[in-house]
Amino acid sequence: MIVKSLYKIINFILKVLTALEGKFSMLLNVVFAGTVQGVGFRKFVKDIAAKMGVKGLVRNLPDGTVEVVAEGDEELLRKFLEAIEEGPPLAEVTHMAYEFRNKEGGFDKFEIEY
């Protein structure tokens, strides 16, 4: 009787965890290379983040690339990445590297870092 009850509880927990998969907050780190500075890339990313409810930051790096650090659930971050991957009209993205990581910290909003 106890084993059967435990089995039902474990199955319930597994169903809940499966339903929640991808809903936990993660970080997305993206670096864009090409013609990505001086073309409105950071504002473009910030505007999309605001529309989608993504938190984080975007900044120019000294080597001419642009870095985006975004926080949200995995599904939202994948849609966000898809929305920003080509950049604004004047940009020419020649390379994009990204990784998803477990959340390390929290952002209150999305901002451009200068």
Helices and strands as residue ranges (DSSP letters): H 2-20, E 25-35, H 41-52, E 55-60, E 66-73, H 74-84, E 92-102, E 110-113
